[in-house]
C-alpha cells in the first residue's frame, strides 16, 4: 500500500507556511476537485479461513499442526481476521489491503506457509486475493495472486461503507504451488476454498464548491470557496509552526501543470499559487500569523469558508511558469508536507472572452452584402458556411453573402477561437441574414411565328431577373386581347424564358399582356403590356 495514504488513527505529519506556498517554494498539491468515483478506504478488515477441511487436517492427528496469527491479525479458529484495511474501491477497479499474517505449520515443518498483508484486487478481468508469502524453504514471495474471487452478488456499498459477504474463492496455480507438502500440492488449481468476507470503512469525502468559475480575461474578482468533510484530525503537522497539531488545509488559486499532485510525486515546481488561504483550527490562527498571513478557520466539523482573489494577470505573472503550467483552478490540499489524496481537490477556472459582436444583414435577392463580426480579443472568427478570418483584438471581419442567397431568413453559427491558448473560447453565437424577394423585370413576348385563323403560332416569353442572380422561374400567363375577346396561354419559365404556342386567332390586331406569378426569390407581377401583333390570314 502507498505510504501516502492516510487512515484514521494513523495521522500524517505536515508543515509549511502560507508565504512559502504563495511563492511556489513548497507548494503542495491537490488531486481532482470533484470527488473521485472511487471511494477511499480508511479502515476495516478482511476475513478468510483459507479452507475449512485444510484447517481440520492441519490441526488433526496426522499433521499435528498449528495455525498462528501475527498481530494485528487474529484467528477465530475458523478464519483469520486481517484488520487496518486501506486503499480504494470502485466498480471494476479496486485495491484494498489489510495488515497482519497467519502461519500454517504441520508435519514437523514439512508444511510451513505464512500468508501476510492480504489485498483484494479488482481489475477489468476479475478479482483476486493477493498476498505476500513465505514458504517452507523460507523463500519469500511477494504479490502472489493466491485465489480468484467471484464478487458477483456479494458486494454492497454506501457512501460510508463497502462490504463483501461470503464471496466464493478458488485457488490459483500460484496458490496451489505454495500450499504444498514436500512439493506435492494439496489442491489442484480451480479447487474451491473458503468464502472471503470484508468490511471496509469509507473515508469521508471532502467537497468543495466555488461561487464563480468563469471570468473575463481582464477581470479581477473575489470568489467564495466553501469546503466540507475536512476533518481537522485527519492530518497532523510535523513542522513548525503547527508541529504535532492539526495541519489544516490550504485553499488556493493557482496555475498548475496537469500532473501536479504531491501524492503522485509531482515536484513543487508543478504548482504555482497566486492566492492562498490556510484553513486551521481557531486556536491556531494566530500561530500562523492570523488573517494578514492568510489564516482562516477550519471549523471542528470539517468545514471552512475562504475568499480568494482570482486574476489571470496575477497568475500569468508568477515566477517560474513554463508552457506546462496550463491549468488555472481553485485547489485544496493538506497543510504542510502531508500527502492525503482525499483532501486534494481541483476546481477548474476558465477565462472567457466576451461573445463576439455580430452585425446582421438585411438585403434583397440579387443584391448580396456582408455580415460583420467584431472580436473581443485577437483570434479567429468563423462563420459557418461563410469562412474563417484572423482578426486583431477589437478588429472586425466582414463575410460576404452571395447575391444568389435565397430569399428568407437564415442564421449562421459564429464561433471564436482566441489566439491566446490560455483563454477559453466563448459560447457560439449567431448572425442573421435576411433576404427579401426582389422584383423581376416586366415580361417580354417575341412572336416568332404569327398565328392565323387556321394555324397556331409561336412566341418566346421572357422575364429578366436580378443581375448576377438566378434567372426567374415559375408560372407566366399571356393574355391575348382583341376588343372584348381574350385568350390565355400559360407556361412555366425555365432560366427566365419559355417558347409557347399561340392559339389560332381571328384576323385583326391582338394586344399581348404578360403576368408573372413569382417564385421563392422574385415577387409576383400582374399583367403588363408586352406588345401587339396583327393577324392577316
C-alpha distance (Angstrom), angle and dihedral (degrees) to the residues before:
residue distance angle dihedral
X1 . . .
X2 3.81 . .
X3 3.83 112.7 .
X4 3.81 87.7 -138.7
X5 3.81 94.0 68.7
X6 3.79 114.7 103.5
X7 3.78 124.6 -148.6
X8 3.78 128.5 179.9
X9 3.77 110.9 -89.5
X10 3.82 90.5 28.9
X11 3.80 100.3 71.7
X12 3.76 117.2 -174.6
X13 3.77 123.6 -124.8
X14 3.78 121.7 -122.5
X15 3.76 145.4 159.1
X16 3.80 143.7 162.9
X17 3.81 138.8 122.8
X18 3.78 136.1 -94.2
X19 3.78 90.2 -125.8
X20 3.78 91.5 56.7
X21 3.77 90.7 49.5
X22 3.78 94.0 50.7
X23 3.77 89.9 49.9
X24 3.80 90.1 50.0
X25 3.82 92.5 -121.6
X26 3.80 99.6 124.4
X27 3.78 99.4 3.4
X28 3.79 104.8 165.3
X29 3.73 120.3 -153.2
X30 3.76 144.0 -111.7
X31 3.78 131.6 -146.7
X32 3.74 123.5 -141.1
X33 3.78 117.0 -38.9
X34 3.71 99.8 -140.2
X35 3.78 106.0 73.1
X36 3.77 107.6 -98.1
X37 3.77 118.3 -110.7
X38 3.80 89.3 -118.9
X39 3.78 118.7 81.6
X40 3.78 120.6 -129.0
X41 3.80 111.3 -127.8
X42 3.79 111.7 -147.0
X43 3.81 102.7 170.6
X44 3.78 144.5 -4.1
X45 3.78 139.0 97.2
X46 3.80 146.1 -94.1
X47 3.83 117.1 -137.5
X48 3.79 122.6 -163.4
X49 3.79 135.9 148.8
X50 3.82 99.0 -164.0
X51 3.86 94.4 -137.3
X52 3.80 128.8 -19.6
X53 3.82 95.1 -143.6
X54 3.79 90.7 50.0
X55 3.79 90.7 51.8
X56 3.81 90.5 51.2
X57 3.79 91.8 48.6
X58 3.79 93.4 46.6
X59 3.80 95.4 51.5
X60 3.82 94.1 38.3
X61 3.80 133.0 95.2
X62 3.80 95.1 -83.1
X63 3.80 103.4 53.6
X64 3.82 96.4 24.5
X65 3.78 87.2 -155.5
X66 3.77 141.0 152.6
X67 3.79 138.9 -138.1
X68 3.80 110.6 -143.9
X69 3.80 125.7 -178.5
X70 3.79 123.5 -152.0
X71 3.80 118.1 -142.9
X72 2.88 135.4 -64.0
X73 3.82 83.9 28.9
X74 3.80 118.9 79.3
X75 3.79 131.8 -165.5
X76 3.80 125.9 -140.9
X77 3.78 96.0 -166.8
X78 3.79 91.7 -101.6
X79 3.79 101.4 48.7
X80 3.78 143.0 7.5
X81 3.80 118.3 -118.0
X82 3.81 114.6 -148.2
X83 3.86 111.4 -165.5
X84 3.81 136.8 -170.4
X85 3.79 94.4 61.8
X86 3.79 117.8 -172.4
X87 3.78 138.7 164.1
X88 3.78 136.2 78.3
X89 3.78 134.7 -58.9
X90 3.79 131.4 -159.6
X91 3.77 135.4 146.2
X92 3.77 107.4 -81.6
X93 3.80 95.5 3.9
X94 3.79 126.9 58.3
X95 3.76 142.5 136.2
X96 3.79 119.4 -174.8
X97 3.78 122.2 165.9
X98 3.79 133.1 -170.8
X99 3.80 134.6 -161.3
X100 3.77 135.7 -112.1
X101 3.79 138.1 47.9
X102 3.79 142.4 -116.2
X103 3.81 126.5 -150.4
X104 3.81 122.0 -149.8
X105 3.82 109.1 -161.0
X106 3.80 130.7 174.8
X107 3.80 147.8 132.0
X108 3.78 89.8 49.6
X109 3.78 91.8 -63.1
X110 3.79 99.5 -42.3
X111 3.77 83.8 111.8
X112 3.78 110.3 44.3
X113 3.80 120.1 148.5
X114 3.80 128.2 159.8
X115 3.79 119.2 -167.5
X116 3.81 118.4 -167.4
X117 3.80 143.6 175.1
X118 3.82 97.7 9.6
X119 3.79 118.6 -155.7
X120 3.77 129.9 -164.2
X121 3.79 105.7 -142.9
X122 3.80 121.7 -170.8
X123 3.80 123.2 -168.9
X124 3.76 135.1 161.5
X125 3.81 89.8 -85.8
X126 3.80 96.5 53.2
X127 3.79 143.4 -79.5
X128 3.79 131.3 -62.7
X129 3.77 140.3 -178.2
X130 3.80 105.8 -123.8
X131 3.82 119.9 -166.6
X132 3.77 143.3 170.4
X133 3.80 111.8 -123.0
X134 3.79 144.4 -174.8
X135 3.82 116.4 -154.6
X136 3.80 132.7 -151.0
X137 3.80 89.9 -87.2
X138 3.80 88.7 58.1
X139 3.80 90.6 -112.6
X140 3.80 116.1 147.9
X141 3.79 120.6 -132.8
X142 3.80 118.5 -168.8
X143 3.79 126.9 -157.7
X144 3.80 97.2 2.9
X145 3.81 114.8 177.6
X146 3.81 92.1 -135.9
X147 3.80 101.0 171.3
X148 3.77 141.2 11.0
X149 3.81 115.3 -125.8
X150 3.79 125.7 -149.7
X151 3.81 102.6 -150.6
X152 3.80 98.5 172.8
X153 3.78 110.0 126.5
X154 3.80 94.7 -1.2
X155 3.82 102.5 86.6
X156 3.78 126.8 85.1
X157 3.78 124.7 174.0
X158 3.77 140.7 -177.2
X159 3.79 134.8 172.3
X160 3.82 88.7 -85.5
X161 3.80 106.1 34.0
X162 3.80 147.3 23.2
X163 3.78 120.8 -157.3
X164 3.80 134.4 -173.6
X165 3.79 115.5 -162.2
X166 3.80 120.7 -160.8
X167 3.79 97.7 -36.5
X168 3.84 110.4 -173.0
X169 3.81 116.7 -113.5
X170 3.80 134.2 -165.1
X171 3.77 127.7 -166.7
X172 3.80 118.9 -107.6
X173 3.78 126.9 -141.2
X174 3.81 88.9 -101.9
X175 3.79 91.1 50.5
X176 3.79 92.5 47.6
X177 3.79 89.6 52.3
X178 3.79 91.4 56.4
X179 3.80 96.8 42.7
X180 3.79 96.5 67.2
X181 3.78 143.0 119.8
X182 3.79 115.0 -134.4
X183 3.79 90.8 -23.7
X184 3.80 96.6 -46.1
X185 3.80 113.9 115.5
X186 3.77 116.2 -131.1
X187 3.79 93.0 -146.6
X188 3.77 136.4 26.0
X189 3.82 117.4 -121.8
X190 3.79 109.8 -84.3
X191 3.82 94.8 33.7
X192 3.80 112.4 141.6
X193 3.80 115.9 -107.2
X194 3.79 129.1 -172.4
X195 3.81 117.5 -61.4
X196 3.79 116.0 -99.7
X197 3.80 125.8 -133.6
X198 3.78 133.2 -172.6
X199 3.77 140.2 -177.9
X200 3.80 115.8 -159.2
X201 3.79 128.7 -173.7
X202 3.81 114.1 -142.6
X203 3.79 117.1 -138.9
X204 3.76 116.2 -120.1
X205 3.80 108.7 -92.0
X206 3.79 112.1 -129.4
X207 3.79 116.0 -139.0
X208 3.78 129.1 -158.0
X209 3.79 128.0 -164.0
X210 3.79 125.0 -172.1
X211 3.81 122.4 -158.8
X212 3.81 95.1 -139.9
X213 3.79 132.5 11.2
X214 3.83 105.9 171.3
X215 3.80 122.0 69.8
X216 3.77 140.8 169.4
X217 3.82 112.5 -101.7
X218 3.80 92.7 -112.6
X219 3.80 95.8 39.5
X220 3.79 126.4 117.9
X221 3.79 110.8 -162.9
X222 3.78 140.5 167.2
X223 3.79 115.0 -129.5
X224 3.78 129.8 -167.4
X225 3.79 117.4 -132.1
X226 3.80 118.6 -163.8
X227 3.78 121.3 -169.0
X228 3.79 134.1 -175.2
X229 3.79 135.5 176.9
X230 3.82 94.9 45.1
X231 3.81 98.4 130.6
X232 3.83 104.9 -158.0
X233 3.80 91.4 -141.1
X234 3.79 95.6 56.4
X235 3.82 94.5 83.7
X236 3.81 126.9 35.6
X237 3.81 121.9 -164.2
X238 3.80 119.7 -123.0
X239 3.79 99.0 -173.2
X240 3.79 131.8 58.1
X241 2.89 140.2 -56.8
X242 3.84 91.2 37.1
X243 3.80 102.3 20.5
X244 3.80 109.3 162.2
X245 3.80 93.5 10.4
X246 3.77 135.9 92.6
X247 3.79 106.9 -62.6
X248 3.80 95.3 -149.3
X249 3.78 124.7 -155.0
X250 3.79 132.9 -76.6
X251 3.80 117.8 -131.3
X252 3.80 112.4 -164.1
X253 3.77 147.4 168.2
X254 3.76 110.7 -145.5
X255 3.77 151.8 138.3
X256 3.80 111.5 -109.0
X257 3.74 141.8 173.9
X258 3.82 114.3 -105.3
X259 3.82 90.1 -112.3
X260 3.78 98.1 50.5
X261 3.79 105.1 128.4
X262 3.78 115.7 129.4
X263 3.79 89.5 -155.4
X264 3.81 88.2 58.8
X265 3.78 92.6 51.1
X266 3.81 99.6 -101.9
X267 3.83 113.9 158.3
X268 3.79 121.7 -115.3
X269 3.81 89.0 -108.9
X270 3.81 87.9 71.2
X271 3.82 89.6 67.6
X272 3.79 124.9 63.9
X273 3.80 118.6 178.3
X274 3.79 125.8 -157.3
X275 3.82 96.6 177.8
X276 3.82 130.3 16.6
X277 3.79 136.3 -175.1
X278 3.79 123.0 -177.4
X279 3.80 114.7 -147.0
X280 3.81 109.6 -154.0
X281 3.79 136.7 154.0
X282 3.81 113.5 -72.0
X283 3.81 92.8 -111.3
X284 3.80 90.1 56.6
X285 3.81 99.4 48.3
X286 3.80 95.3 91.7
X287 3.80 90.2 44.8
X288 3.80 90.8 64.8
X289 3.81 93.8 43.8
X290 3.80 103.2 -83.6
X291 3.78 126.8 -111.7
X292 3.84 94.5 -32.3
X293 3.81 87.9 62.0
X294 3.80 93.1 47.8
X295 3.79 99.8 -94.4
X296 3.81 117.4 157.2
X297 3.78 129.8 168.6
X298 3.77 123.8 -89.6
X299 3.77 100.3 -160.6
X300 3.81 120.4 -137.1
X301 3.81 89.2 -110.8
X302 3.81 90.1 62.1
X303 3.82 98.0 -104.4
X304 3.78 131.2 123.2
X305 3.79 140.1 174.7
X306 3.79 118.7 -148.9
X307 3.78 133.8 178.5
X308 3.79 117.8 -149.6
X309 3.79 131.5 -177.4
X310 3.79 111.4 -128.3
X311 3.80 117.3 -157.8
X312 3.77 126.1 157.1
X313 3.79 90.6 -158.6
X314 3.80 91.6 57.2
X315 3.81 92.8 45.9
X316 3.80 91.8 48.2
X317 3.80 90.4 51.1
X318 3.80 96.1 56.3
X319 3.78 116.1 124.7
X320 3.77 118.3 -109.0
X321 3.79 98.4 25.9
X322 3.80 117.9 154.8
X323 3.79 134.5 -176.3
X324 3.80 87.3 -91.6
X325 3.82 92.0 65.8
X326 3.79 98.1 89.1
X327 3.79 104.6 129.8
X328 3.80 115.8 94.9
X329 3.77 112.1 -172.0
X330 3.77 154.4 127.3
X331 3.79 109.4 -94.3
X332 3.80 137.9 -171.2
X333 3.78 129.2 -168.6
X334 3.82 139.9 148.3
X335 3.78 119.2 -68.6
X336 3.78 117.8 -107.0
X337 3.78 123.4 2.2
X338 3.78 99.6 -31.7
X339 3.77 121.9 124.4
X340 3.79 113.9 -152.0
X341 3.79 114.2 154.2
X342 3.80 94.0 -159.9
X343 3.81 89.5 65.4
X344 3.77 94.7 46.4
X345 3.79 111.0 98.2
X346 3.78 137.4 166.6
X347 3.78 126.1 -163.8
X348 3.82 110.5 -174.4
X349 3.80 118.1 -125.9
X350 3.79 120.9 -160.8
X351 3.78 133.4 -163.8
X352 3.76 109.3 -145.4
X353 3.81 125.5 -173.6
X354 3.77 118.6 -136.4
X355 3.77 117.5 -85.3
X356 3.84 109.5 -89.5
X357 3.80 115.3 -97.8
X358 3.78 112.2 -117.0
X359 3.79 131.2 -160.8
X360 3.78 115.2 -153.0
X361 3.79 127.6 -144.9
X362 3.78 130.7 -127.6
X363 3.78 113.4 -173.3
X364 3.77 143.5 139.3
X365 3.76 128.2 -101.1
X366 3.77 111.0 -84.8
X367 3.78 93.8 21.4
X368 3.82 102.3 81.8
X369 3.78 121.6 -175.5
X370 3.79 136.8 170.2
X371 3.77 143.1 -87.9
X372 3.79 121.1 -141.0
X373 3.79 134.9 -147.4
X374 3.81 124.7 -163.7
X375 3.81 114.8 -153.9
X376 3.83 121.5 -139.7
X377 3.83 92.2 -147.5
X378 3.78 135.2 2.2
X379 3.77 113.6 -63.6
X380 3.77 147.0 95.6
X381 3.79 123.1 -56.0
X382 3.78 118.1 -156.8
X383 3.78 124.6 -169.3
X384 3.78 106.2 -169.3
X385 3.77 109.5 -118.0
X386 3.80 94.1 8.8
X387 3.81 102.0 65.1
X388 3.81 143.2 -110.3
X389 3.79 131.5 -78.2
X390 3.79 135.1 -175.0
X391 3.80 113.4 -127.8
X392 3.77 136.9 -177.1
X393 3.79 123.0 -121.6
X394 3.78 107.0 -66.7
X395 3.79 90.3 6.6
X396 3.78 124.2 139.9
X397 3.78 125.4 -136.3
X398 3.80 122.3 -160.7
X399 3.79 122.1 -149.6
X400 3.80 119.2 -161.2
X401 3.78 120.4 -126.5
X402 3.81 113.6 -151.9
X403 3.79 122.7 -115.6
X404 3.77 85.1 -127.2
X405 3.80 92.7 61.5
X406 3.80 102.4 130.2
X407 3.77 120.1 -116.3
X408 3.78 117.0 -90.6
X409 3.80 137.4 62.1
X410 3.78 121.9 -61.8
X411 3.80 130.0 177.2
X412 3.79 118.4 -146.8
X413 3.81 120.6 -154.4
X414 3.80 112.6 -119.7
X415 3.81 121.3 -159.5
X416 3.77 130.2 178.7
X417 3.81 128.3 -156.0
X418 3.82 113.2 -165.3
X419 3.78 115.4 -134.1
X420 3.81 88.1 -136.6
X421 3.81 104.3 81.0
X422 3.81 91.2 -154.9
X423 3.79 90.2 67.5
X424 3.77 123.7 84.6
X425 3.77 116.9 -128.1
X426 3.81 112.2 -109.4
X427 3.76 121.0 -120.7
X428 3.77 116.4 -75.4
X429 3.78 117.5 -98.8
X430 3.80 135.1 -172.2
X431 3.76 139.0 -120.6
X432 3.78 120.5 -152.5
X433 3.80 128.0 -135.2
X434 3.79 116.9 -166.8
X435 3.80 116.5 -170.2
X436 3.79 118.2 -172.5
X437 3.79 123.6 -154.9
X438 3.78 114.0 -98.6
X439 3.80 131.1 -145.1
X440 3.77 119.3 -102.1
X441 3.79 121.0 -141.9
X442 3.77 122.2 -90.9
X443 3.74 112.7 -77.4
X444 3.78 118.6 -101.2
X445 3.77 129.7 -154.4
X446 3.79 125.6 -160.0
X447 3.80 114.7 -170.5
X448 3.78 107.3 -144.5
X449 3.81 96.1 175.6
X450 3.76 121.3 20.2
X451 3.76 116.5 -133.2
X452 3.79 121.7 -127.0
X453 3.72 133.0 -160.0
X454 3.79 87.5 -91.8
X455 3.85 104.8 32.5
X456 3.77 135.6 47.9
X457 3.75 121.1 -120.3
X458 3.82 136.8 -145.1
X459 3.78 132.8 -125.3
X460 3.79 138.0 173.2
X461 3.81 115.9 -131.4
X462 3.81 116.6 -160.5
X463 3.80 136.0 179.2
X464 3.79 118.3 -172.5
X465 3.82 120.4 -142.7
X466 3.79 135.7 -160.9
X467 3.79 117.7 -51.0
X468 3.79 112.5 -94.8
X469 3.78 93.0 8.3
X470 3.76 132.2 99.1
X471 3.80 116.7 -69.6
X472 3.80 115.7 -109.2
X473 3.76 120.9 -88.2
X474 3.74 129.8 -177.2
X475 3.78 138.8 72.7
X476 3.80 125.8 -22.0
X477 3.78 127.2 -178.4
X478 3.80 127.4 -158.0
X479 3.79 119.2 -153.3
X480 3.81 113.9 -159.9
X481 3.81 111.0 -164.7
X482 3.80 133.2 -173.2
X483 3.77 112.6 171.4
X484 3.79 106.8 -51.8
X485 3.76 93.9 -19.6
X486 3.85 121.2 94.8
X487 3.76 135.5 179.4
X488 3.82 127.1 -168.1
X489 3.77 135.8 -144.7
X490 3.82 121.6 -170.7
X491 3.81 126.7 -164.1
X492 3.79 142.5 156.3
X493 3.78 119.4 -118.0
X494 3.77 121.8 -124.5
X495 3.80 114.8 -162.7
X496 3.79 89.6 -16.6
X497 3.82 99.9 -50.9
X498 3.76 145.6 66.3
X499 3.80 137.3 -174.0
X500 3.80 110.1 -133.4
X501 3.78 135.7 -175.6
X502 3.79 115.7 -117.2
X503 3.80 116.0 -143.8
X504 3.82 124.6 -116.5
X505 3.79 106.4 -81.1
X506 3.78 135.4 -163.8
X507 3.77 120.0 -112.3
X508 3.75 115.9 -80.3
X509 3.79 142.5 62.4
X510 3.80 117.6 -40.2
X511 3.80 123.3 -165.1
X512 3.81 116.7 -146.7
X513 3.83 121.8 -146.4
X514 3.82 124.5 179.1
X515 3.80 129.1 -155.1
X516 3.82 122.9 -167.9
X517 3.79 117.6 -156.6
X518 3.81 97.0 -159.8
X519 3.82 131.2 -134.6
X520 3.80 138.9 -137.5
X521 3.81 92.6 -55.7
X522 3.81 105.6 26.3
X523 3.78 129.3 61.3
X524 3.77 125.2 -122.6
X525 3.81 117.9 -95.4
X526 3.80 123.9 -163.7
X527 3.78 127.5 -137.1
X528 3.79 116.0 -46.8
X529 3.76 126.9 177.1
X530 3.79 111.5 -99.6
X531 3.83 99.4 176.6
X532 3.79 140.8 -81.1
X533 3.76 141.0 -104.6
X534 3.80 137.2 -165.6
X535 3.78 125.7 -122.4
X536 3.79 109.5 -148.3
X537 3.79 104.3 172.2
